[in-house]
Amino acid sequence: MRSCGYSFDRQEGEEWSFKRHLSNQDYPRFHAYVHQEEDALVVNLHLDQKKPSYGTNHAHSGEYDGSLVLDECERIKLFHR
């Protein structure tokens, strides 16, 4: 993930979290959860549009599909072939 511009965020058990900012601001950013299954890396990718606003509402401004996310998936694949 680092080779395609992502920085390590944290590890939770066997899963690693990486992020890639789209500007010099914290948001928007791509956020990837990565784990290994046998010989393959599994990447769960979404686009965070803004900081999560938790409290009584568990609002998360994440986009899990759409052209930006699909294009980023293809870009990541180019680095890992």
Secondary structure, 3 states (H helix, E strand, C coil): CHHHCCEEEEEECCEEEEEEECCCCCCCEEEEEEEEECCEEEEEEEEECCCCECCCCCECCEECCCHHHHHHHHHHHHHCC
